[in-house]
Amino acid sequence: MIRADDFLLVARTQGFDFYSGVPCSFLTPLINRVIGDPATPYVGATSEGEAVAIAAGAWLAGRQTVVMCQNSGLGNTVNPLTSLNAPFRIPVLLVVTWRGQPGRPDEPQHALMGPITPALLDLMQIPNRPFPESVPHLMSAFADARAVMDRYGVPFAFVMAQGAVADEALREAPRAPPSPGMVVDLCRGVVPPRPTRAAVLACVLAMLPKDAAVIATTGKCGRELFTLADRVQHFYLVGAMGGASALGLGVALNTTRPVVVLDGDGAALMRMGNIATIGAHGPCNLIHILLDNGVHDSTGGQATVSAGVSFARVAGACGYTLASVVDTVTDFEEALRQALAQPGPHMIHGRLLPGSMPKLGRPTVKPEEVARRFKDFLKSDVVEKTKG
Ligand SMILES: Cc1ncc(C[n+]2csc(CCOP(=O)(O)OP(=O)(O)O)c2C)c(N)n1
């Protein structure tokens, strides 16, 4: 058994300086210690997949990251680990608990995930080893993890059995809930016709300051952005559907640059919890643009349920400072001007037409290269942020 402090100390000496995750009872001492340490940034996520995407954003902004989760929640991480971390070669240290470990009686819901946990990590080509049991093991385990992560740019996992870390009380500073933000509905109805996604993206490109980072959601949004302009500050999230806003949060918490997330309605609905986490952490430099065409345009135009969803009211209720709904280019421009001028987080919910540009390219820059140049773009601006 080790102490949580031992873990944190060795992790810090190895450069790990940003944590995210979702609790598990096996993790309690470690997560309690991380939460109670004002020098260790921690973002509690609404799902383990969100935690992985937040950590990926933090890594792009210069952090070395740890994600802590239950092995049951490893299931929730499969999508971002395989379609974000793997293609973009984004490392993260995973601390995954081992509920349902063979030979140890546990609850029925862990009976299948327990035995397959190491195999699932192997299947995802994530190097893994048991969570270190003593301080000397801790140092060698971290050295191994860092060597693999640095060399191959892949996640590495410690699999944590019950009782690995000595008890630690929870000393969590109460977090004041965010005040509800202002919601402004500028929709004009059916006339004039709604703009296309490409028209709105062209405005974004024309209006954003040069120091803004831009993250485009999965599917045709990123393809259109790339076709309109390819710049080092663009991150085309080809996989991890729903993860753009979580990635944007991880970036925004670790840079002073404006961070613009171009989201889709299908993607935002897939991970609505991200909006609550953004509202709670309130990064003032984040602008979340929801390109709502009412359909899964990228896969053939199948309807989403967005027509009945007021994303702006959700965002306002979750603590975004200002959330606007627009359905014309002129109002979009006005909303973006305001968002760039005032502290956020902001949401601009654009009600758009479905459809995409006729000659649509695909990012020809390899994801790994997209990640490295985006990271380099942000590099000049790494800030020391701790819990405020
Ligand atoms: C987890 C996951 N499920 C499904 C898909 C397939 N897929 C790719 S893009 C897309 C539609 C995204 O819809 P939306 O966010 O509304 O953006 P739009 O295509 O309308 O621009 C889907 C379903 C995927 N890439 N990942």
The ligand as an ORCA input file, in Angstrom:
! r2SCAN-3c Opt
* xyz 1 1
  C     -19.397      7.694    -31.585
  C     -19.733      7.910    -33.020
  N     -20.969      7.594    -33.454
  C     -21.295      7.827    -34.755
  C     -20.382      8.361    -35.620
  C     -20.735      8.592    -37.094
  N     -20.916     10.031    -37.332
  C     -19.917     10.812    -37.806
  S     -20.376     12.387    -38.000
  C     -21.931     12.053    -37.470
  C     -22.996     13.086    -37.440
  C     -22.678     14.239    -36.567
  O     -23.835     15.042    -36.498
  P     -23.745     16.543    -36.054
  O     -22.919     16.668    -34.853
  O     -25.134     17.086    -35.977
  O     -22.938     17.253    -37.215
  P     -23.288     17.386    -38.780
  O     -22.916     16.096    -39.403
  O     -24.751     17.685    -38.884
  O     -22.429     18.526    -39.217
  C     -22.069     10.719    -37.107
  C     -23.316     10.125    -36.564
  C     -19.099      8.653    -35.108
  N     -18.133      9.173    -35.857
  N     -18.819      8.413    -33.813
*
